[in-house]
Amino acid sequence: MFLFQVPPPTRFDLNFSVAGIRVRVHPLFWVIALLLGTGSTNLLLIAIAIFVIFVSILVHELGHAFAFRRFGQDSYIILHMMGGLAVPESSPYGENVRLTPNQNIFISLAGPIAGFLLALVVILLGIGLGGQLVFSVFFRFLPIPAVVLPYEFGMLDRVFALFVFINFFWGLINLLPVFPLDGGNVARYTLIQTDPINGLRNSLWLSVITGAIIAIAGFVLLGSIYMAFLFGYLAFQSYQALQYRF
Ligand SMILES: [Zn+2]
């Protein structure tokens, strides 16, 4: 998911593994989860929001990790301040599996797809339990974080809505062709395949332009300073990469 370098281990890391895949949670992950979770003064809701963010990002990264495994590449997961990362693990012989562009595209798509599947499972569960979730999410509150749903909705509806919001919405945002989001990787490997000489440069320009548009649209249309900053920064990063490499 969201990027950047692998943070060094700390003694406050939480370590566990899922189906043989090592997971390390950096302490600052909880800080960002808390910040994203605080649309509410209700402590229980904040705790639920942190839990939902944790599970959602973990499932997303597990999607990448299982896709890596499918192609014979082990990986481990890090949850950190900017989200999560599935990092290929070097074999005992120090060699990574050489992945084809199509395999890389598959691996990049596997994260958002895992999230969409989780959202689908939660929706079906919500219908099964008779919640108002489906209506509340799809017809009225999609652009608003579920932690600020009005009070006529029960706690369960809020949890479900938050699950769907995060997995569906973040999944879509993650598919935008902006580095280093998953969609940015998909765009890179697609463009490199169609044009081996200019593909990488074109994908960086696509990242700059899309990032700038989303930053402006996020600010003007949604009033989101967070989106403006995030995508403005990513566009700038891609622009710097263009200057540096070409
Ligand atoms: Zn991802």
Residues whose N, C-alpha, C, O or C-beta is under 5 A from the ligand:
A	BS01	ZN	M1 S108 G111 D182
